[in-house]
Amino acid sequence: MWSNSEILAAIGIYLLMLDLQNTGKLGRGKNKVSKAEIIRNARENALSQRSRGSIEYYLCNISHCRKLHNLEIVKGYLPMANCSKELLSFHQNWVKEN
């Protein structure tokens, strides 16, 4: 089970990727940031107890939450329909506040 701080960190990572995607700065190449680099950084900090695969799967769960609200998703993170009640709640609160 993911802690509240891990859920918030994962949502923050997702929103960072989405912002970079929308500005054309997500990907490989000069002046771009890769998803792998973002996940590596997260594993060295807030998500140090999670594997790369676990984080990526969780990001797919966040895509599911966003799809439920007809919001844009990060390309490459296809929605997975088995997200936790905690993640749904955190995401719904974020949607209300933003």
OpenMM code with the backbone's topology and positions (N, CA, C; nanometers):
from openmm import Vec3, app, unit

residues = "MET TRP SER ASN SER GLU ILE LEU ALA ALA ILE GLY ILE TYR LEU LEU MET LEU ASP LEU GLN ASN THR GLY LYS LEU GLY ARG GLY LYS ASN LYS VAL SER LYS ALA GLU ILE ILE ARG ASN ALA ARG GLU ASN ALA LEU SER GLN ARG SER ARG GLY SER ILE GLU TYR TYR LEU CYS ASN ILE SER HIS CYS ARG LYS LEU HIS ASN LEU GLU ILE VAL LYS GLY TYR LEU PRO MET ALA ASN CYS SER LYS GLU LEU LEU SER PHE HIS GLN ASN TRP VAL LYS GLU ASN".split()
positions = [
    Vec3(0.0839, -0.1179, 0.0000),
    Vec3(0.0000, 0.0000, 0.0000),
    Vec3(0.0890, 0.1250, 0.0000),
    Vec3(0.0511, 0.2185, -0.0807),
    Vec3(0.1279, 0.3424, -0.0912),
    Vec3(0.0876, 0.4387, 0.0202),
    Vec3(0.1858, 0.5051, 0.0794),
    Vec3(0.1586, 0.6047, 0.1831),
    Vec3(0.1061, 0.7330, 0.1182),
    Vec3(0.0470, 0.8180, 0.2003),
    Vec3(-0.0031, 0.9467, 0.1490),
    Vec3(0.1078, 1.0281, 0.0839),
    Vec3(0.2256, 1.0286, 0.1456),
    Vec3(0.3364, 1.1069, 0.0887),
    Vec3(0.3820, 1.0482, -0.0446),
    Vec3(0.3784, 0.9164, -0.0576),
    Vec3(0.4147, 0.8529, -0.1854),
    Vec3(0.3107, 0.8841, -0.2929),
    Vec3(0.1839, 0.8820, -0.2552),
    Vec3(0.0774, 0.9142, -0.3512),
    Vec3(0.0942, 1.0564, -0.4016),
    Vec3(0.1168, 1.1492, -0.3091),
    Vec3(0.1354, 1.2895, -0.3491),
    Vec3(0.2591, 1.3060, -0.4364),
    Vec3(0.3658, 1.2353, -0.4044),
    Vec3(0.4879, 1.2426, -0.4856),
    Vec3(0.4612, 1.1892, -0.6258),
    Vec3(0.3892, 1.0778, -0.6359),
    Vec3(0.3595, 1.0193, -0.7675),
    Vec3(0.2719, 1.1131, -0.8496),
    Vec3(0.1731, 1.1748, -0.7871),
    Vec3(0.0884, 1.2710, -0.8587),
    Vec3(0.1728, 1.3893, -0.9056),
    Vec3(0.2643, 1.4353, -0.8205),
    Vec3(0.3531, 1.5450, -0.8590),
    Vec3(0.4406, 1.5089, -0.9775),
    Vec3(0.4936, 1.3874, -0.9781),
    Vec3(0.5755, 1.3394, -1.0896),
    Vec3(0.4923, 1.3347, -1.2171),
    Vec3(0.3715, 1.2836, -1.2042),
    Vec3(0.2822, 1.2725, -1.3201),
    Vec3(0.2537, 1.4108, -1.3786),
    Vec3(0.2223, 1.5057, -1.2920),
    Vec3(0.1908, 1.6406, -1.3400),
    Vec3(0.3128, 1.7085, -1.4011),
    Vec3(0.4316, 1.6807, -1.3477),
    Vec3(0.5548, 1.7315, -1.4070),
    Vec3(0.5709, 1.6761, -1.5482),
    Vec3(0.5515, 1.5447, -1.5626),
    Vec3(0.5627, 1.4831, -1.6951),
    Vec3(0.4599, 1.5412, -1.7914),
    Vec3(0.3393, 1.5621, -1.7435),
    Vec3(0.2340, 1.6174, -1.8281),
    Vec3(0.2699, 1.7587, -1.8735),
    Vec3(0.3230, 1.8388, -1.7827),
    Vec3(0.3646, 1.9747, -1.8177),
    Vec3(0.4773, 1.9714, -1.9208),
    Vec3(0.5750, 1.8850, -1.8985),
    Vec3(0.6855, 1.8725, -1.9941),
    Vec3(0.6354, 1.8228, -2.1294),
    Vec3(0.5411, 1.7294, -2.1276),
    Vec3(0.4825, 1.6784, -2.2521),
    Vec3(0.4134, 1.7907, -2.3288),
    Vec3(0.3385, 1.8722, -2.2573),
    Vec3(0.2619, 1.9798, -2.3215),
    Vec3(0.3496, 2.0925, -2.3745),
    Vec3(0.4707, 2.1034, -2.3219),
    Vec3(0.5629, 2.2068, -2.3697),
    Vec3(0.6680, 2.1500, -2.4650),
    Vec3(0.6533, 2.0216, -2.4992),
    Vec3(0.7462, 1.9596, -2.5927),
    Vec3(0.8822, 1.9277, -2.5341),
    Vec3(0.8906, 1.9244, -2.4017),
    Vec3(1.0194, 1.9019, -2.3366),
    Vec3(1.0343, 1.7634, -2.2767),
    Vec3(0.9359, 1.6770, -2.2953),
    Vec3(0.9442, 1.5407, -2.2440),
    Vec3(0.9882, 1.4482, -2.3561),
    Vec3(1.0891, 1.3696, -2.3307),
    Vec3(1.1370, 1.2769, -2.4324),
    Vec3(1.2878, 1.2679, -2.4318),
    Vec3(1.3408, 1.2281, -2.5432),
    Vec3(1.4855, 1.2149, -2.5565),
    Vec3(1.5367, 1.3226, -2.6499),
    Vec3(1.6578, 1.3624, -2.6269),
    Vec3(1.7189, 1.4620, -2.7142),
    Vec3(1.7637, 1.5846, -2.6385),
    Vec3(1.8197, 1.6753, -2.7126),
    Vec3(1.8740, 1.7981, -2.6555),
    Vec3(1.7621, 1.8807, -2.5924),
    Vec3(1.7883, 1.9319, -2.4738),
    Vec3(1.6953, 2.0162, -2.3995),
    Vec3(1.5638, 1.9461, -2.3637),
    Vec3(1.5668, 1.8125, -2.3551),
    Vec3(1.4482, 1.7365, -2.3157),
    Vec3(1.4793, 1.6544, -2.1914),
    Vec3(1.3743, 1.6211, -2.1201),
    Vec3(1.3864, 1.5390, -1.9996),
    Vec3(1.3136, 1.4077, -2.0255),
    Vec3(1.3773, 1.2967, -1.9961),
    Vec3(1.3148, 1.1667, -2.0200),
    Vec3(1.2337, 1.1230, -1.8975),
    Vec3(1.1340, 1.0385, -1.9227),
    Vec3(1.0549, 0.9816, -1.8139),
    Vec3(1.1460, 0.9019, -1.7210),
    Vec3(1.2392, 0.8277, -1.7792),
    Vec3(1.3315, 0.7461, -1.6992),
    Vec3(1.4126, 0.8326, -1.6034),
    Vec3(1.4551, 0.9486, -1.6505),
    Vec3(1.5323, 1.0403, -1.5660),
    Vec3(1.4474, 1.0906, -1.4488),
    Vec3(1.3227, 1.1217, -1.4750),
    Vec3(1.2315, 1.1695, -1.3701),
    Vec3(1.2081, 1.0593, -1.2673),
    Vec3(1.1869, 0.9379, -1.3144),
    Vec3(1.1637, 0.8261, -1.2232),
    Vec3(1.2897, 0.7945, -1.1428),
    Vec3(1.4059, 0.8004, -1.2060),
    Vec3(1.5326, 0.7789, -1.1340),
    Vec3(1.5468, 0.8789, -1.0205),
    Vec3(1.5168, 1.0045, -1.0490),
    Vec3(1.5251, 1.1089, -0.9472),
    Vec3(1.4264, 1.0816, -0.8331),
    Vec3(1.3056, 1.0392, -0.8681),
    Vec3(1.2046, 1.0086, -0.7658),
    Vec3(1.2500, 0.8925, -0.6776),
    Vec3(1.3149, 0.7929, -0.7385),
    Vec3(1.3624, 0.6766, -0.6624),
    Vec3(1.4775, 0.7132, -0.5701),
    Vec3(1.5456, 0.8215, -0.5993),
    Vec3(1.6534, 0.8681, -0.5118),
    Vec3(1.5995, 0.9576, -0.4009),
    Vec3(1.4723, 0.9935, -0.4094),
    Vec3(1.4132, 1.0857, -0.3128),
    Vec3(1.2843, 1.0289, -0.2537),
    Vec3(1.1715, 1.0881, -0.2872),
    Vec3(1.0429, 1.0571, -0.2230),
    Vec3(0.9943, 0.9143, -0.2430),
    Vec3(1.0353, 0.8494, -0.3508),
    Vec3(0.9873, 0.7139, -0.3790),
    Vec3(1.0998, 0.6103, -0.3714),
    Vec3(1.1892, 0.6306, -0.2775),
    Vec3(1.3075, 0.5454, -0.2657),
    Vec3(1.2748, 0.4000, -0.2318),
    Vec3(1.1596, 0.3747, -0.1760),
    Vec3(1.1214, 0.2377, -0.1394),
    Vec3(1.0487, 0.1646, -0.2516),
    Vec3(1.0313, 0.2305, -0.3663),
    Vec3(0.9553, 0.1728, -0.4782),
    Vec3(1.0461, 0.1401, -0.5959),
    Vec3(1.0149, 0.0322, -0.6636),
    Vec3(1.0907, -0.0046, -0.7832),
    Vec3(1.0449, 0.0802, -0.9013),
    Vec3(1.1266, 0.0802, -1.0042),
    Vec3(1.0901, 0.1534, -1.1260),
    Vec3(0.9570, 0.1017, -1.1812),
    Vec3(0.9421, -0.0301, -1.1872),
    Vec3(0.8197, -0.0896, -1.2391),
    Vec3(0.6976, -0.0533, -1.1569),
    Vec3(0.7144, -0.0502, -1.0263),
    Vec3(0.6045, -0.0144, -0.9374),
    Vec3(0.5608, 0.1301, -0.9608),
    Vec3(0.6569, 0.2177, -0.9771),
    Vec3(0.6254, 0.3591, -1.0021),
    Vec3(0.5557, 0.3743, -1.1368),
    Vec3(0.6076, 0.3082, -1.2385),
    Vec3(0.5466, 0.3188, -1.3709),
    Vec3(0.4038, 0.2643, -1.3714),
    Vec3(0.3803, 0.1552, -1.3018),
    Vec3(0.2458, 0.0994, -1.2935),
    Vec3(0.1530, 0.1971, -1.2215),
    Vec3(0.2044, 0.2603, -1.1166),
    Vec3(0.1241, 0.3575, -1.0423),
    Vec3(0.0904, 0.4777, -1.1298),
    Vec3(0.1836, 0.5184, -1.2136),
    Vec3(0.1563, 0.6286, -1.3052),
    Vec3(0.0447, 0.5903, -1.4028),
    Vec3(0.0374, 0.4641, -1.4394),
    Vec3(-0.0742, 0.4157, -1.5226),
    Vec3(-0.2056, 0.4246, -1.4456),
    Vec3(-0.2005, 0.3975, -1.3151),
    Vec3(-0.3205, 0.4122, -1.2325),
    Vec3(-0.3659, 0.5581, -1.2280),
    Vec3(-0.2712, 0.6502, -1.2230),
    Vec3(-0.3054, 0.7927, -1.2246),
    Vec3(-0.3706, 0.8272, -1.3586),
    Vec3(-0.3215, 0.7690, -1.4676),
    Vec3(-0.3860, 0.7904, -1.5983),
    Vec3(-0.5326, 0.7479, -1.5925),
    Vec3(-0.5603, 0.6384, -1.5238),
    Vec3(-0.6992, 0.5925, -1.5102),
    Vec3(-0.7836, 0.6980, -1.4384),
    Vec3(-0.7318, 0.7523, -1.3297),
    Vec3(-0.8044, 0.8569, -1.2561),
    Vec3(-0.8315, 0.9765, -1.3457),
    Vec3(-0.7322, 1.0160, -1.4212),
    Vec3(-0.7478, 1.1325, -1.5095),
    Vec3(-0.8481, 1.1037, -1.6201),
    Vec3(-0.8463, 0.9815, -1.6728),
    Vec3(-0.9411, 0.9444, -1.7769),
    Vec3(-1.0846, 0.9504, -1.7243),
    Vec3(-1.1053, 0.9116, -1.5983),
    Vec3(-1.2380, 0.9184, -1.5367),
    Vec3(-1.2929, 1.0612, -1.5362),
    Vec3(-1.2018, 1.1586, -1.5322),
    Vec3(-1.2398, 1.3005, -1.5308),
    Vec3(-1.2220, 1.3662, -1.6678),
    Vec3(-1.2033, 1.2845, -1.7696),
    Vec3(-1.1823, 1.3348, -1.9061),
    Vec3(-1.0661, 1.4326, -1.9153),
    Vec3(-0.9589, 1.4037, -1.8430),
    Vec3(-0.8401, 1.4881, -1.8446),
    Vec3(-0.7311, 1.4224, -1.9275),
    Vec3(-0.6420, 1.5037, -1.9770),
    Vec3(-0.5297, 1.4560, -2.0585),
    Vec3(-0.4402, 1.3625, -1.9770),
    Vec3(-0.3819, 1.2638, -2.0449),
    Vec3(-0.2902, 1.1721, -1.9786),
    Vec3(-0.1513, 1.1814, -2.0417),
    Vec3(-0.0526, 1.1334, -1.9667),
    Vec3(0.0837, 1.1285, -2.0184),
    Vec3(0.0921, 1.0131, -2.1186),
    Vec3(0.1404, 1.0437, -2.2365),
    Vec3(0.1549, 0.9404, -2.3397),
    Vec3(0.2491, 0.8312, -2.2898),
    Vec3(0.2103, 0.7079, -2.3138),
    Vec3(0.2919, 0.5951, -2.2715),
    Vec3(0.2487, 0.5338, -2.1402),
    Vec3(0.1643, 0.6024, -2.0658),
    Vec3(0.1118, 0.5478, -1.9407),
    Vec3(-0.0364, 0.5206, -1.9588),
    Vec3(-0.0658, 0.4040, -2.0173),
    Vec3(-0.2037, 0.3666, -2.0460),
    Vec3(-0.2805, 0.3425, -1.9164),
    Vec3(-0.4068, 0.3850, -1.9124),
    Vec3(-0.4866, 0.3697, -1.7899),
    Vec3(-0.5011, 0.2247, -1.7450),
    Vec3(-0.4781, 0.2009, -1.6174),
    Vec3(-0.5009, 0.0711, -1.5537),
    Vec3(-0.6167, 0.0889, -1.4563),
    Vec3(-0.7134, 0.0031, -1.4641),
    Vec3(-0.8391, 0.0234, -1.3921),
    Vec3(-0.8386, -0.0216, -1.2462),
    Vec3(-0.7258, -0.0538, -1.1913),
    Vec3(-0.7271, -0.1044, -1.0546),
    Vec3(-0.6638, -0.0081, -0.9547),
    Vec3(-0.6993, 0.1189, -0.9608),
    Vec3(-0.6376, 0.2113, -0.8661),
    Vec3(-0.7065, 0.2052, -0.7305),
    Vec3(-0.6304, 0.2426, -0.6306),
    Vec3(-0.6780, 0.2374, -0.4932),
    Vec3(-0.7768, 0.3490, -0.4633),
    Vec3(-0.8544, 0.3292, -0.3587),
    Vec3(-0.9485, 0.4319, -0.3131),
    Vec3(-0.8729, 0.5579, -0.2728),
    Vec3(-0.7542, 0.5385, -0.2132),
    Vec3(-0.6734, 0.6526, -0.1701),
    Vec3(-0.6302, 0.7379, -0.2890),
    Vec3(-0.5835, 0.6723, -0.3942),
    Vec3(-0.5416, 0.7466, -0.5129),
    Vec3(-0.6602, 0.8191, -0.5759),
    Vec3(-0.7719, 0.7503, -0.5878),
    Vec3(-0.8913, 0.8156, -0.6437),
    Vec3(-0.9297, 0.9381, -0.5620),
    Vec3(-0.9252, 0.9253, -0.4299),
    Vec3(-0.9603, 1.0364, -0.3421),
    Vec3(-0.8629, 1.1530, -0.3579),
    Vec3(-0.7317, 1.1234, -0.3553),
    Vec3(-0.6316, 1.2290, -0.3727),
    Vec3(-0.6506, 1.2995, -0.5068),
    Vec3(-0.6732, 1.2226, -0.6116),
    Vec3(-0.6872, 1.2827, -0.7436),
    Vec3(-0.8149, 1.3651, -0.7534),
    Vec3(-0.9249, 1.3166, -0.6977),
    Vec3(-1.0502, 1.3923, -0.7000),
    Vec3(-1.0334, 1.5252, -0.6276),
    Vec3(-0.9630, 1.5235, -0.5142),
    Vec3(-0.9371, 1.6479, -0.4411),
    Vec3(-0.8524, 1.7431, -0.5240),
    Vec3(-0.7519, 1.6886, -0.5952),
    Vec3(-0.6682, 1.7739, -0.6793),
    Vec3(-0.7520, 1.8369, -0.7889),
    Vec3(-0.8399, 1.7589, -0.8514),
    Vec3(-0.9253, 1.8103, -0.9588),
    Vec3(-1.0126, 1.9242, -0.9055),
    Vec3(-1.0687, 1.9069, -0.7877),
    Vec3(-1.1544, 2.0106, -0.7287),
    Vec3(-1.0775, 2.1391, -0.7019),
    Vec3(-0.9521, 2.1251, -0.6573),
    Vec3(-0.8712, 2.2419, -0.6225),
    Vec3(-0.8112, 2.3111, -0.7438),
    Vec3(-0.8020, 2.2414, -0.8551),
    Vec3(-0.7377, 2.2989, -0.9725),
    Vec3(-0.8372, 2.3053, -1.0847),
] * unit.nanometer
topology = app.Topology()
chain = topology.addChain("A")
for resn in residues:
    res = topology.addResidue(resn, chain)
    for name in ("N", "CA", "C"):
        topology.addAtom(name, app.Element.getBySymbol(name[0]), res)
